[in-house]
Amino acid sequence: MEVYERLRKEIQGEVKRTEFLWKYTSYQIGGAADVVIFPVSQEDVLKSLEIARESGQPLFVMGGGTNLLIRDGGIRGVVVNLTRYLPEKVEDMEDGTALRAYAGMKMVCLSSAALERSLAGLEFAAGIPGTVGGGVVMNAGSFGSEMKDILVCTTVVTKEGQLKTLERAGLRMGYREVSLPDGSTVLEAVVRLKRGDREVIHKTIVDWNRKRKEAQPLDLPSAGSVFRNPEGRKARELIQEAGLSGYRVGGAQVSTKHGNFIVNTGGAKAADVIAVIQEVQERVFKQFGVALKMEVKIVGDA
């Protein structure tokens, strides 16, 4: 049986064929996938991965697509999109200072759930557009805080289809990376917070979001910071000092507001963004001897 037909038959969530992925990325860029699945339960996720594995089709798992550039040729095989996997479900645990959230929940929503409970520690996530699953995978952070500071454990499904709960103590969590088992998919995360004053927590969120709005080009599609900050420097400063503010190819442009953002000014192709990335890397290395490493993930066929 064709993989698409089997998925349609056995998955509760929606299954689409030849679906353009630009619809599901913050860049609003990306070619089509052969099949896209939107699981709505753990059983859906496990069955989707099992069917893809048994079919021999290439498999790609994505969350909110906020740290992702999909090439213009799209993605062959099966794409599992986790944004509908329990996106509104958060559970109180233990003494009320720990929360369990599922992969499809937006980090912003998890931060709001903490605020509602007067729990401090997730203020940094109020301006992060990605999902909890992506937040774990990337050790998402801002304003000096990261997921590693609050994570208790995460449950994943391995590439062999096994469920594993991984304790924070057993994970190496660094700058925008986590040592998860190769090929595993994050299903949920438990975070531990601290009791706080709701007004103080809310004020911090408002202040940090105001700073984001002042410093970042939030009015244009982007994937956030494109490059990791090298040791002792900020990538945006190097890019700006290299005279690259406003540099563009097609519809892709280095933001004049924040040098580490490459924005889609309208109609940009992935090839345009990649051309800008390469020019930035070459000129920064030539001028400063610094090799900028990618924070945004580039996937798919050219």
C-alpha positions in Angstrom: 0.0 0.0 0.0 1.3 3.5 -0.9 2.6 5.3 2.2 0.1 8.2 1.7 -2.9 5.9 1.6 -1.7 3.9 4.6 -1.2 7.2 6.6 -4.7 8.4 5.5 -6.1 5.1 6.8 -4.2 4.8 10.1 -3.6 8.3 11.3 -6.3 10.4 13.1 -4.6 13.7 12.2 -4.6 15.3 8.8 -2.4 13.9 6.0 -1.6 16.0 2.9 0.1 15.2 -0.4 2.4 17.5 -2.4 2.0 20.2 0.2 4.1 23.5 0.0 6.1 23.9 3.2 6.4 27.7 3.0 3.0 27.8 4.7 4.6 26.3 7.9 7.8 28.3 8.3 8.3 31.8 9.7 10.4 32.6 6.7 7.4 31.9 4.4 9.8 30.1 2.1 10.0 26.5 1.1 9.1 24.0 -1.7 6.7 21.1 -1.4 7.0 17.9 0.5 5.7 14.6 -0.9 3.6 13.9 2.2 3.0 16.0 5.3 1.4 14.5 8.4 -0.1 16.5 11.3 -0.3 14.1 14.3 -2.8 15.0 17.0 -1.9 12.3 19.6 1.1 10.3 20.8 -0.4 7.3 19.0 -0.5 9.3 15.8 3.2 10.4 16.2 4.4 6.8 16.9 2.3 5.4 14.0 3.5 8.1 11.6 7.1 7.4 12.4 6.5 3.6 12.2 4.8 3.9 8.8 7.5 6.1 7.4 10.2 3.8 8.7 8.6 0.7 7.3 8.1 2.4 3.9 11.7 3.2 3.5 10.8 6.8 2.7 13.0 9.7 3.9 11.7 11.2 7.1 11.8 14.8 8.4 10.2 16.0 11.7 9.5 19.7 12.2 7.9 21.9 14.7 6.9 25.5 14.2 9.4 26.1 11.4 10.8 29.2 13.1 14.5 28.3 13.0 14.3 26.6 9.6 15.0 27.4 6.0 13.6 24.9 3.5 15.2 24.9 0.1 13.1 25.7 -3.0 13.0 22.1 -4.1 11.2 21.0 -1.0 11.6 17.8 0.9 11.3 14.3 -0.5 9.5 11.6 1.5 7.5 12.1 4.6 7.4 15.3 6.8 5.9 15.0 10.3 4.6 18.4 11.5 4.2 18.4 15.3 2.4 21.7 15.7 -1.0 20.0 16.3 0.4 17.5 18.8 -1.4 18.6 22.0 -0.7 22.3 21.4 -2.9 23.5 24.2 -2.2 20.9 26.9 -0.1 21.8 29.9 -0.2 19.7 33.1 0.6 20.8 36.7 3.0 18.3 38.4 4.3 17.7 41.9 4.0 20.7 44.2 2.7 23.0 41.5 6.1 24.4 40.4 6.6 21.9 37.6 4.8 21.9 34.3 4.5 19.2 31.6 4.0 20.5 28.0 3.8 18.7 24.7 5.8 19.2 21.6 3.2 21.2 19.7 2.7 23.9 22.3 4.2 27.3 21.5 6.8 28.5 23.8 4.8 31.7 24.1 1.8 29.7 25.4 3.9 27.8 27.9 5.3 31.1 29.2 1.7 32.4 29.5 0.7 29.2 31.4 3.5 29.9 33.9 2.4 33.5 34.3 -1.1 32.5 35.0 0.2 30.3 37.8 2.6 33.0 39.2 5.6 30.9 38.3 8.9 32.5 37.3 11.6 31.2 35.0 9.8 31.2 31.6 9.8 34.9 31.0 12.5 34.6 28.4 10.2 32.3 26.3 7.4 34.9 25.9 9.0 36.2 22.7 10.2 32.9 21.3 7.9 32.0 18.4 8.8 28.3 18.2 7.3 25.2 19.9 8.3 23.4 23.0 9.7 20.5 21.0 11.9 22.9 19.0 12.8 24.7 22.3 14.2 21.5 23.7 16.0 20.5 20.5 17.7 23.9 20.2 18.0 24.7 23.9 16.2 27.9 23.1 16.9 31.0 25.1 17.2 34.7 25.3 18.0 37.4 27.8 20.5 35.1 29.5 18.2 32.2 30.2 17.8 28.9 28.3 15.8 25.8 28.4 18.6 24.0 30.1 18.0 26.2 33.2 14.5 24.9 33.8 14.3 21.5 32.0 13.7 18.5 34.3 13.3 15.8 31.7 12.1 15.2 28.1 10.4 12.2 26.6 11.5 11.3 23.1 10.8 8.5 20.6 13.9 7.0 19.2 14.5 6.3 15.5 13.8 2.7 16.3 10.4 3.6 17.7 11.1 3.3 21.5 9.9 5.8 24.1 12.6 7.1 26.4 12.4 9.7 29.2 15.7 11.5 29.5 16.7 13.3 32.6 18.3 16.8 32.4 21.3 15.5 34.3 22.1 13.0 31.6 21.9 15.5 28.7 24.7 17.8 27.5 23.0 21.1 26.8 25.1 23.8 25.1 24.6 26.9 23.0 21.6 26.1 20.8 22.2 22.3 21.0 21.3 19.3 23.1 22.8 15.8 23.1 19.6 13.9 22.2 19.9 10.4 20.7 20.5 10.6 17.0 17.2 10.6 15.0 15.0 11.0 18.0 11.8 13.1 18.2 10.9 15.1 21.2 7.3 14.4 22.4 7.1 16.4 25.7 9.1 18.3 28.3 8.8 18.9 32.0 10.1 22.2 33.4 10.6 23.3 37.0 10.0 26.9 37.9 9.9 29.0 41.0 7.0 30.7 42.7 6.9 34.4 42.1 4.9 37.6 42.0 2.6 37.7 39.0 3.0 41.4 38.5 6.8 41.2 38.6 6.7 38.3 36.1 4.4 40.2 33.8 6.5 43.4 33.9 9.6 41.4 33.0 7.8 39.9 30.0 6.5 43.3 28.9 9.9 44.9 29.2 11.7 42.1 27.3 9.2 42.0 24.5 9.5 45.8 24.2 13.3 45.4 23.8 12.8 42.7 21.2 10.5 45.0 19.2 12.9 47.8 19.4 15.9 45.7 18.3 14.5 43.1 15.9 12.7 43.4 12.6 9.6 41.6 13.8 7.5 43.2 11.0 9.1 41.0 8.3 9.3 37.2 7.9 12.6 35.7 9.2 14.0 32.8 11.2 15.4 35.0 13.9 19.2 35.0 14.4 20.8 33.3 11.5 24.3 32.8 13.0 25.6 31.7 16.4 27.4 34.3 18.4 31.2 33.6 18.2 33.2 33.5 21.5 33.5 37.0 22.8 31.6 38.8 20.0 28.1 39.2 18.7 27.4 38.1 15.2 25.2 41.1 14.5 28.0 43.5 15.3 30.5 41.7 13.1 28.0 41.7 10.2 27.2 45.4 10.7 30.9 46.4 11.0 31.6 44.5 7.7 29.2 46.9 6.0 26.6 44.3 5.3 23.5 46.0 6.7 20.9 46.1 3.9 22.9 43.7 1.6 20.4 41.8 -0.5 19.9 39.2 -3.1 16.4 39.0 -4.6 13.9 39.3 -1.8 16.4 38.3 0.9 18.1 41.1 2.9 20.3 41.6 5.9 18.1 43.6 8.2 19.1 47.2 8.6 17.7 46.9 12.2 19.6 43.8 13.3 22.6 42.5 11.4 22.0 38.8 12.4 18.5 38.7 10.9 18.1 38.0 7.2 14.6 39.0 6.3 12.2 38.1 3.5 11.2 41.5 2.1 8.7 39.8 -0.3 9.0 36.9 -2.7 12.4 35.7 -1.4 13.5 32.2 -2.5 15.6 30.0 -0.3 18.4 30.4 -2.9 18.3 34.1 -2.2 18.7 33.6 1.5 21.5 31.1 1.1 23.4 33.5 -1.3 23.2 36.2 1.4 24.4 33.8 4.1 27.4 32.8 2.0 28.3 36.5 1.3 28.0 37.3 5.0 30.2 34.4 6.0 32.8 35.2 3.3 33.1 38.9 4.1 33.1 38.5 7.9 35.8 35.9 7.7 37.9 38.0 5.3 37.6 41.1 7.4 37.8 39.6 10.9 39.0 36.0 10.5 35.8 34.8 12.2 34.0 31.8 10.7 30.3 32.4 11.5 28.4 29.2 12.3 24.8 28.7 11.4 22.0 28.7 14.0 19.2 28.4 11.4 18.9 24.9 10.0 18.8 24.5 6.2 17.1 21.4 4.8 15.6 20.1 1.6 16.5 19.9 -2.1 17.8 22.8 -4.1 
